[in-house]
Amino acid sequence: MTATESSASEIPQIADHSQPTIHSENLADVGGNVGAVWRAWWTWTPAHGIFNLRLPWNVIGINSTVVITASEIDSNGNRFVGAAAFQVSSIAPGNGEVTFKINIDWGSSLPMRTDVLVFN
């Protein structure tokens, strides 16, 4: 994970993650124009402000469709909707990674979880 821009607090760091599927695992075809779908999640250290974050994941290619959601989490890692706005934008898949912008619109640092879906 790297960050290239920040506006308020320390850059969020990955705290935990699911065990993402690797590209070489044989999965069933989905159908239509989608050959495979992968899902994983990451939790992050508390932060607030605007950051460019990067997640490495070998199933992502430059033509992948990547969907990222972000939520505030409690001390047990459970997602909830609080008063702070979490906004994900500018999602840019690359070879083996995805870069995205996160805006945690709050006056103090909050922990978050990102859920990532990859369609190939």
Backbone as a chain_set.jsonl record, in Angstrom:
{"seq": "MTATESSASEIPQIADHSQPTIHSENLADVGGNVGAVWRAWWTWTPAHGIFNLRLPWNVIGINSTVVITASEIDSNGNRFVGAAAFQVSSIAPGNGEVTFKINIDWGSSLPMRTDVLVFN", "coords": {"N": [[0.85, -1.158, 0.0], [0.568, 2.17, -0.824], [0.576, 5.702, -0.425], [-0.18, 8.698, -2.069], [-1.086, 11.205, -1.712], [-2.238, 13.388, 0.797], [-4.349, 14.998, 3.238], [-4.89, 15.595, 5.901], [-4.383, 13.797, 8.175], [-2.286, 11.132, 9.519], [-1.207, 8.793, 7.066], [-3.41, 6.202, 6.119], [-2.797, 2.813, 7.014], [-2.605, -0.621, 6.058], [-4.27, -2.785, 8.202], [-5.364, -5.322, 8.57], [-6.538, -8.16, 6.661], [-8.62, -10.093, 4.419], [-8.151, -13.415, 3.121], [-7.257, -13.14, 0.046], [-8.235, -14.592, -3.071], [-5.977, -16.158, -5.286], [-4.737, -15.508, -8.576], [-4.091, -17.824, -10.001], [-5.716, -19.871, -9.072], [-8.205, -22.227, -9.877], [-11.29, -21.252, -10.835], [-14.855, -21.334, -11.196], [-16.379, -20.457, -14.313], [-18.115, -17.403, -14.776], [-19.892, -16.321, -16.672], [-21.546, -14.714, -19.518], [-19.932, -11.7, -20.364], [-18.066, -11.832, -18.391], [-15.445, -13.499, -16.964], [-14.409, -14.269, -14.484], [-14.801, -13.636, -10.967], [-13.636, -11.955, -8.115], [-13.356, -11.46, -4.56], [-12.419, -9.538, -1.739], [-11.33, -8.178, 1.445], [-10.029, -5.37, 3.318], [-8.815, -4.0, 6.361], [-8.06, -0.838, 7.851], [-5.711, 1.377, 9.43], [-6.656, 4.018, 11.723], [-7.65, 7.155, 10.267], [-8.126, 10.418, 8.769], [-9.298, 12.611, 6.222], [-8.108, 13.161, 2.836], [-6.85, 10.711, 0.703], [-4.673, 9.01, -1.596], [-4.704, 5.685, -2.165], [-3.193, 2.431, -2.473], [-3.723, -0.9, -3.4], [-2.167, -3.98, -3.583], [-2.798, -6.763, -5.668], [-2.81, -9.741, -7.272], [-4.794, -10.614, -9.048], [-5.821, -8.504, -10.392], [-5.938, -6.655, -13.375], [-5.081, -4.358, -16.061], [-7.399, -4.099, -17.528], [-9.386, -4.892, -15.831], [-12.493, -4.674, -14.041], [-13.039, -2.896, -11.195], [-14.576, -2.675, -8.089], [-14.974, -0.752, -5.23], [-15.845, -0.458, -1.864], [-16.257, 1.49, 1.124], [-16.291, 1.615, 4.656], [-16.922, 2.794, 7.973], [-15.562, 1.222, 10.885], [-16.112, -0.667, 13.921], [-14.472, -1.418, 17.107], [-14.278, -4.151, 16.937], [-14.063, -4.682, 14.295], [-16.392, -4.63, 12.862], [-18.57, -3.403, 10.376], [-20.299, -0.264, 10.154], [-22.779, 2.354, 9.779], [-21.951, 5.493, 10.435], [-21.778, 8.931, 11.549], [-19.849, 10.108, 9.967], [-18.772, 10.721, 6.608], [-17.675, 8.427, 4.194], [-15.945, 8.287, 1.282], [-15.28, 6.825, -1.805], [-13.369, 7.172, -4.732], [-12.173, 7.697, -8.122], [-11.077, 5.178, -9.084], [-8.537, 3.149, -10.208], [-7.506, 0.53, -11.946], [-4.519, -1.425, -12.283], [-1.67, -3.304, -13.456], [-1.695, -5.938, -11.459], [-2.493, -4.444, -9.252], [-4.566, -1.937, -7.609], [-5.339, 1.471, -7.592], [-6.807, 4.01, -5.644], [-8.873, 6.754, -4.581], [-9.603, 7.914, -1.349], [-11.856, 9.576, 0.765], [-12.178, 10.522, 3.934], [-14.369, 12.076, 5.63], [-14.19, 13.694, 8.266], [-13.495, 15.167, 11.477], [-11.625, 13.942, 13.106], [-9.482, 11.049, 13.387], [-10.571, 7.939, 11.988], [-11.167, 4.396, 11.992], [-11.285, 2.158, 9.162], [-12.86, -0.085, 6.795], [-12.265, -1.569, 3.701], [-13.976, -3.057, 1.041], [-13.451, -5.109, -1.72], [-14.255, -5.828, -5.028], [-13.472, -7.68, -7.884], [-13.803, -7.9, -11.301], [-13.2, -9.861, -14.088]], "CA": [[0.0, 0.0, 0.0], [1.25, 3.446, -0.789], [-0.305, 6.851, -0.539], [0.515, 9.746, -2.798], [-1.674, 12.491, -1.382], [-3.001, 13.393, 2.039], [-4.744, 16.357, 3.557], [-5.232, 15.891, 7.273], [-3.817, 12.977, 9.231], [-1.355, 10.119, 9.063], [-1.695, 7.957, 5.966], [-3.91, 4.908, 6.589], [-2.004, 1.628, 6.712], [-3.378, -1.859, 6.142], [-4.2, -3.4, 9.523], [-5.738, -6.73, 8.446], [-7.185, -8.423, 5.377], [-9.06, -11.456, 4.154], [-7.213, -14.152, 2.284], [-7.763, -13.041, -1.319], [-7.962, -15.668, -4.013], [-4.903, -15.83, -6.215], [-5.129, -15.619, -9.979], [-3.868, -19.165, -10.547], [-6.715, -20.834, -8.607], [-9.231, -22.52, -10.877], [-12.632, -20.899, -10.394], [-15.884, -21.559, -12.212], [-16.709, -19.316, -15.157], [-19.319, -16.699, -14.354], [-20.788, -16.249, -17.82], [-21.626, -13.411, -20.179], [-18.604, -11.21, -20.706], [-17.247, -11.894, -17.184], [-14.874, -14.827, -16.818], [-14.149, -14.591, -13.085], [-15.059, -12.579, -9.984], [-12.935, -12.146, -6.853], [-13.752, -10.556, -3.483], [-11.552, -9.519, -0.557], [-11.488, -6.968, 2.255], [-8.883, -4.882, 4.075], [-9.065, -2.974, 7.372], [-7.022, 0.187, 7.804], [-5.502, 2.148, 10.65], [-7.48, 5.239, 11.721], [-7.193, 8.336, 9.531], [-9.165, 11.295, 8.23], [-8.772, 13.427, 5.142], [-8.14, 12.608, 1.483], [-5.637, 9.951, 0.418], [-4.593, 8.05, -2.697], [-4.225, 4.425, -1.605], [-2.953, 1.379, -3.46], [-3.793, -2.281, -2.92], [-1.619, -4.97, -4.507], [-3.565, -8.01, -5.754], [-2.402, -10.242, -8.585], [-5.927, -10.904, -9.942], [-6.214, -7.254, -11.05], [-5.222, -6.264, -14.581], [-5.454, -3.017, -16.519], [-8.76, -4.126, -18.059], [-10.323, -5.364, -14.808], [-13.446, -3.75, -13.431], [-12.847, -2.995, -9.749], [-15.549, -1.943, -7.281], [-14.479, -0.626, -3.858], [-16.698, 0.227, -0.899], [-15.565, 1.809, 2.373], [-17.175, 1.807, 5.799], [-16.349, 2.913, 9.306], [-15.666, -0.028, 11.637], [-15.968, -0.579, 15.37], [-13.243, -2.039, 17.611], [-14.288, -5.563, 16.559], [-13.963, -4.772, 12.841], [-17.727, -4.678, 12.256], [-18.935, -2.192, 9.638], [-21.533, 0.423, 10.53], [-22.961, 3.681, 9.201], [-21.869, 6.526, 11.451], [-22.022, 10.291, 11.069], [-18.805, 10.498, 9.011], [-18.902, 10.259, 5.218], [-16.539, 7.74, 3.588], [-16.181, 8.344, -0.16], [-14.262, 6.226, -2.668], [-13.467, 7.681, -6.104], [-10.978, 7.6, -8.975], [-10.562, 3.815, -9.008], [-7.704, 2.916, -11.391], [-6.815, -0.76, -11.941], [-3.252, -1.556, -12.993], [-1.193, -4.689, -13.486], [-1.44, -6.454, -10.122], [-2.818, -3.484, -8.195], [-5.578, -0.921, -7.869], [-5.153, 2.725, -6.872], [-8.087, 4.687, -5.473], [-8.899, 7.909, -3.688], [-10.554, 7.807, -0.242], [-12.084, 10.79, 1.536], [-12.808, 10.285, 5.231], [-14.793, 13.445, 5.936], [-14.434, 13.796, 9.698], [-12.476, 15.992, 12.116], [-10.637, 13.114, 13.79], [-9.182, 9.811, 12.665], [-11.506, 6.825, 12.145], [-10.756, 3.174, 11.299], [-12.196, 1.801, 8.068], [-12.72, -1.339, 6.056], [-12.596, -1.51, 2.283], [-14.33, -4.319, 0.399], [-13.044, -4.978, -3.117], [-14.723, -6.82, -5.998], [-12.75, -7.605, -9.154], [-14.436, -8.623, -12.408], [-12.332, -10.013, -15.257]], "C": [[0.892, 1.215, 0.0], [0.212, 4.537, -0.876], [0.477, 7.954, -1.222], [-0.038, 11.127, -2.493], [-2.359, 12.365, -0.032], [-3.333, 14.826, 2.384], [-4.945, 16.604, 5.034], [-4.489, 15.073, 8.311], [-2.803, 12.01, 8.656], [-1.988, 9.229, 8.006], [-2.205, 6.63, 6.522], [-2.998, 3.77, 6.135], [-2.899, 0.399, 6.82], [-3.16, -2.475, 7.515], [-4.47, -4.899, 9.456], [-6.376, -6.924, 7.078], [-7.674, -9.856, 5.33], [-7.976, -12.151, 3.355], [-7.722, -14.105, 0.853], [-7.363, -14.244, -2.158], [-6.835, -15.236, -4.939], [-5.334, -16.171, -7.635], [-5.026, -17.042, -10.507], [-4.885, -20.202, -10.07], [-7.794, -21.006, -9.665], [-10.607, -22.244, -10.292], [-13.605, -21.157, -11.527], [-16.101, -20.29, -13.027], [-18.033, -18.719, -14.703], [-20.329, -16.648, -15.485], [-20.86, -14.848, -18.39], [-20.238, -12.966, -20.592], [-17.685, -11.153, -19.483], [-16.755, -13.325, -17.016], [-14.671, -15.245, -15.379], [-14.435, -13.37, -12.217], [-14.306, -12.942, -8.71], [-13.407, -11.098, -5.862], [-12.748, -10.678, -2.344], [-11.83, -8.237, 0.218], [-10.177, -6.648, 2.966], [-9.39, -3.936, 5.152], [-7.832, -2.08, 7.426], [-6.899, 0.867, 9.159], [-6.303, 3.447, 10.568], [-6.815, 6.397, 10.973], [-8.397, 9.211, 9.221], [-8.513, 12.205, 7.202], [-8.872, 12.687, 3.818], [-6.798, 11.953, 1.189], [-5.782, 9.183, -0.886], [-3.973, 6.791, -2.114], [-4.066, 3.397, -2.71], [-3.008, 0.028, -2.771], [-3.174, -3.202, -3.96], [-2.476, -6.231, -4.484], [-3.374, -8.556, -7.159], [-3.557, -10.604, -9.51], [-6.356, -9.678, -10.74], [-5.316, -6.997, -12.254], [-5.717, -4.905, -15.048], [-6.863, -2.965, -17.093], [-9.78, -4.69, -17.077], [-11.316, -4.264, -14.468], [-13.34, -3.967, -11.931], [-13.868, -2.1, -9.056], [-15.022, -1.934, -5.848], [-15.523, 0.105, -3.025], [-15.885, 0.464, 0.363], [-16.586, 2.09, 3.459], [-16.35, 2.05, 7.051], [-16.517, 1.567, 10.008], [-15.515, 0.234, 13.128], [-14.701, -1.323, 15.798], [-13.162, -3.535, 17.31], [-14.187, -5.766, 15.05], [-15.294, -4.859, 12.128], [-18.061, -3.351, 11.595], [-20.221, -1.595, 10.195], [-21.581, 1.776, 9.838], [-22.984, 4.677, 10.349], [-22.142, 7.887, 10.836], [-21.013, 10.729, 10.0], [-19.092, 9.931, 7.624], [-17.588, 9.622, 4.776], [-16.825, 7.68, 2.094], [-14.989, 7.768, -0.915], [-14.465, 6.778, -4.071], [-12.165, 7.38, -6.848], [-10.307, 6.233, -8.88], [-9.835, 3.493, -10.31], [-6.978, 1.576, -11.284], [-5.517, -0.692, -12.741], [-2.863, -3.022, -13.035], [-0.831, -5.132, -12.071], [-1.749, -5.509, -8.989], [-4.0, -2.626, -8.602], [-5.243, 0.288, -7.004], [-6.504, 3.408, -6.8], [-7.937, 5.844, -4.501], [-9.953, 7.648, -2.62], [-10.637, 9.161, 0.456], [-12.842, 10.394, 2.793], [-13.118, 11.667, 5.784], [-15.207, 13.555, 7.401], [-13.28, 14.554, 10.325], [-11.419, 15.223, 12.879], [-10.51, 11.781, 13.05], [-10.141, 8.681, 13.024], [-10.953, 5.592, 11.432], [-11.751, 2.83, 10.203], [-11.887, 0.415, 7.535], [-13.077, -1.049, 4.61], [-12.894, -2.927, 1.805], [-14.094, -4.134, -1.091], [-13.597, -6.156, -3.92], [-13.959, -6.605, -7.296], [-13.47, -8.488, -10.163], [-13.458, -8.669, -13.57], [-13.088, -10.733, -16.355]], "O": [[1.868, 1.277, 0.748], [-0.903, 4.314, -1.348], [1.671, 8.121, -0.973], [0.499, 12.124, -2.976], [-2.99, 11.348, 0.254], [-2.694, 15.759, 1.898], [-5.161, 17.755, 5.413], [-3.996, 15.654, 9.278], [-2.492, 12.051, 7.466], [-3.185, 8.95, 8.061], [-1.512, 5.992, 7.314], [-2.494, 3.772, 5.012], [-3.851, 0.393, 7.6], [-2.024, -2.668, 7.948], [-3.869, -5.668, 10.206], [-6.717, -5.948, 6.409], [-7.219, -10.717, 6.083], [-6.991, -11.527, 2.96], [-8.539, -14.941, 0.469], [-6.295, -14.829, -1.974], [-6.758, -14.07, -5.328], [-6.196, -17.024, -7.849], [-5.803, -17.428, -11.381], [-4.92, -21.31, -10.606], [-8.24, -20.032, -10.274], [-11.04, -22.924, -9.362], [-13.211, -21.192, -12.692], [-16.016, -19.182, -12.497], [-18.949, -19.435, -14.299], [-21.512, -16.91, -15.266], [-20.306, -13.907, -17.823], [-19.455, -13.761, -21.111], [-16.642, -10.501, -19.526], [-17.556, -14.256, -16.935], [-14.747, -16.432, -15.063], [-14.327, -12.229, -12.665], [-14.331, -14.092, -8.274], [-13.805, -9.997, -6.243], [-12.285, -11.772, -2.022], [-12.483, -7.325, -0.287], [-9.336, -7.519, 3.188], [-10.299, -3.146, 4.898], [-6.721, -2.497, 7.097], [-7.854, 0.925, 9.933], [-6.598, 3.926, 9.473], [-5.601, 6.592, 11.036], [-9.543, 8.795, 9.391], [-7.329, 12.528, 7.299], [-9.617, 11.715, 3.688], [-5.743, 12.552, 1.396], [-6.88, 8.754, -1.243], [-2.844, 6.821, -1.624], [-4.718, 3.479, -3.751], [-2.425, -0.17, -1.705], [-3.61, -3.206, -5.111], [-2.842, -6.716, -3.414], [-3.738, -7.899, -8.134], [-3.312, -10.882, -10.684], [-7.164, -9.79, -11.663], [-4.093, -7.108, -12.167], [-6.67, -4.363, -14.488], [-7.466, -1.893, -17.141], [-10.925, -4.94, -17.455], [-11.016, -3.077, -14.591], [-13.527, -5.083, -11.445], [-14.008, -0.923, -9.389], [-14.665, -2.982, -5.31], [-16.024, 1.156, -3.425], [-14.937, -0.269, 0.644], [-17.614, 2.721, 3.216], [-15.222, 1.571, 7.171], [-17.489, 0.852, 9.764], [-14.887, 1.205, 13.55], [-13.946, -1.803, 14.953], [-12.087, -4.126, 17.417], [-14.222, -6.901, 14.576], [-15.341, -5.128, 10.927], [-17.857, -2.292, 12.187], [-21.113, -2.313, 10.647], [-20.562, 2.284, 9.37], [-23.926, 4.701, 11.142], [-22.676, 7.982, 9.731], [-21.302, 11.631, 9.214], [-19.588, 8.813, 7.483], [-16.517, 10.201, 4.96], [-17.823, 7.095, 1.675], [-13.845, 8.166, -0.697], [-15.594, 6.849, -4.555], [-11.197, 6.88, -6.274], [-9.107, 6.143, -8.623], [-10.427, 3.552, -11.388], [-5.952, 1.482, -10.612], [-5.43, 0.01, -13.749], [-3.664, -3.887, -12.68], [0.214, -4.749, -11.544], [-1.311, -5.742, -7.862], [-4.39, -2.585, -9.769], [-4.905, 0.147, -5.828], [-7.265, 3.395, -7.767], [-6.997, 5.899, -3.708], [-11.063, 7.216, -2.93], [-9.62, 9.809, 0.705], [-14.001, 9.984, 2.73], [-12.247, 12.341, 6.334], [-16.39, 13.515, 7.738], [-12.187, 14.583, 9.759], [-10.404, 15.802, 13.266], [-11.334, 11.444, 12.199], [-10.483, 8.481, 14.189], [-10.334, 5.722, 10.376], [-12.93, 3.172, 10.302], [-10.829, -0.164, 7.781], [-14.064, -0.372, 4.325], [-12.168, -3.87, 2.119], [-14.49, -3.119, -1.665], [-13.432, -7.317, -3.547], [-13.817, -5.472, -7.755], [-13.714, -9.668, -9.913], [-12.943, -7.634, -13.992], [-12.54, -10.966, -17.432]]}, "num_chains": 1, "name": "protein.A"}
